[in-house]
Amino acid sequence: MQIEKKSEVKAEISTASMPDIVFMLLIFFMVVTTFKQFDGLPVRIPDAESTQKIEAGKRDIAYIWVDKANRRMLDDQFVAIEDLSPLVYSKRTANPKLVIALKADQNAHMKSITDVQQELRKAYALRVNYSTRTK
């Protein structure tokens, strides 16, 4: 007499709730993710009578900060004055629509700002925006 084998028991995981779990994870990561923004240097931007907003995307702007201690930053990186021109030139060649936003402290030395302007001229960066506050 031969004994027949019963059908095998299959252990499967139910995938019916998989879309719910995926959407909960997606919403969780969307809520907790923060995008990096440039901190820059602590500068007090001078006042202006009138201002004009630049028509460029966020990727088309490079920020240069100059504080009252004559420190310079280019997009969250401290740079020496002699390194500014090559860095800006490489950014400009990668993105021809690049606009330089110069954020200088109102108590910064004019020599420091003039040095930055000269380095920007060497890099052929002629689209410069001087950031100000409205009164």
C-alpha positions as CSV (number, residue, x, y, z in Angstrom):
1,M,0.0,0.0,0.0
2,Q,1.3,3.3,-1.1
3,I,0.7,6.5,0.9
4,E,0.0,9.6,-1.1
5,K,1.6,12.8,-0.2
6,K,-0.6,15.7,0.7
7,S,-0.2,18.9,-1.2
8,E,2.6,21.1,0.1
9,V,1.8,24.0,2.3
10,K,3.1,27.2,0.8
11,A,4.0,30.1,3.0
12,E,3.3,33.3,1.1
13,I,3.4,36.9,2.3
14,S,0.3,38.9,1.5
15,T,1.1,41.9,-0.7
16,A,-2.3,43.5,-0.5
17,S,-1.1,46.2,1.9
18,M,2.1,46.9,0.0
19,P,0.9,50.1,-1.7
20,D,-0.2,51.5,1.6
21,I,3.2,50.9,3.1
22,V,5.0,52.4,0.1
23,F,2.8,55.6,0.2
24,M,3.3,56.0,4.0
25,L,7.1,55.7,3.5
26,L,7.0,58.2,0.7
27,I,5.0,60.7,2.7
28,F,7.3,60.2,5.7
29,F,10.5,60.9,3.7
30,M,8.8,63.9,2.0
31,V,8.0,65.4,5.4
32,V,11.3,64.8,7.0
33,T,13.7,65.7,4.2
34,T,15.2,69.2,4.3
35,F,17.0,70.8,1.4
36,K,20.4,72.4,2.0
37,Q,20.4,76.2,1.8
38,F,23.4,78.3,1.8
39,D,24.2,79.7,5.2
40,G,26.8,82.2,4.2
41,L,28.5,84.7,6.5
42,P,26.6,86.8,9.0
43,V,26.3,90.0,7.0
44,R,24.1,93.1,7.4
45,I,23.1,94.1,4.0
46,P,22.8,97.8,3.3
47,D,19.5,99.6,2.7
48,A,18.3,100.7,-0.8
49,E,15.7,103.1,-2.0
50,S,14.3,100.6,-4.6
51,T,15.2,97.0,-5.5
52,Q,14.6,94.7,-8.4
53,K,14.3,91.0,-8.4
54,I,16.5,89.0,-10.7
55,E,14.8,86.7,-13.2
56,A,17.0,83.6,-12.8
57,G,16.5,80.1,-11.4
58,K,18.2,79.1,-8.2
59,R,20.7,77.1,-10.1
60,D,21.7,80.1,-12.1
61,I,22.9,82.1,-9.1
62,A,26.3,81.9,-7.3
63,Y,26.5,83.7,-4.0
64,I,29.5,85.6,-2.7
65,W,29.5,86.9,0.8
66,V,31.9,89.5,2.2
67,D,31.7,90.3,5.9
68,K,33.1,93.1,7.9
69,A,36.2,91.0,8.9
70,N,37.1,90.8,5.1
71,R,36.3,87.0,4.9
72,R,34.9,85.8,1.6
73,M,32.6,82.9,0.9
74,L,31.6,81.4,-2.5
75,D,28.5,79.2,-2.1
76,D,29.2,78.1,1.5
77,Q,33.0,77.7,1.0
78,F,35.6,80.1,2.3
79,V,37.9,81.2,-0.5
80,A,41.0,83.2,-0.7
81,I,40.9,86.3,-3.0
82,E,43.3,84.7,-5.5
83,D,41.2,81.5,-5.8
84,L,38.0,83.4,-6.5
85,S,38.6,84.1,-10.2
86,P,39.3,80.5,-11.2
87,L,36.4,79.2,-9.3
88,V,33.9,81.7,-10.7
89,Y,35.3,81.1,-14.2
90,S,34.8,77.4,-13.9
91,K,31.2,77.9,-12.7
92,R,30.6,80.3,-15.5
93,T,31.8,78.0,-18.2
94,A,29.6,75.2,-16.8
95,N,26.6,77.6,-16.7
96,P,26.7,80.6,-19.1
97,K,23.5,82.1,-17.6
98,L,25.2,82.4,-14.2
99,V,24.5,85.5,-12.2
100,I,26.7,86.4,-9.3
101,A,24.9,87.7,-6.2
102,L,27.2,89.7,-4.0
103,K,26.1,90.0,-0.4
104,A,28.5,92.4,1.3
105,D,28.2,93.7,4.8
106,Q,27.4,97.4,5.1
107,N,30.5,97.8,7.3
108,A,32.8,95.8,5.0
109,H,35.9,97.5,3.8
110,M,35.5,98.9,0.3
111,K,39.0,97.5,-0.6
112,S,37.7,94.0,0.0
113,I,34.7,94.6,-2.2
114,T,36.8,96.1,-4.9
115,D,39.1,93.1,-4.8
116,V,36.2,90.8,-5.3
117,Q,35.0,93.0,-8.2
118,Q,38.4,92.8,-9.8
119,E,38.5,89.0,-9.5
120,L,35.0,88.8,-11.1
121,R,36.3,90.9,-14.0
122,K,39.2,88.5,-14.5
123,A,36.7,85.6,-14.6
124,Y,34.6,87.5,-17.2
125,A,31.6,87.4,-14.7
126,L,29.9,90.6,-15.7
127,R,26.4,89.8,-14.5
128,V,26.7,90.8,-10.8
129,N,23.8,91.5,-8.5
130,Y,24.4,93.6,-5.4
131,S,22.0,92.4,-2.7
132,T,20.2,95.1,-0.6
133,R,17.3,95.5,1.7
134,T,14.4,97.9,1.1
135,K,13.9,100.6,3.7
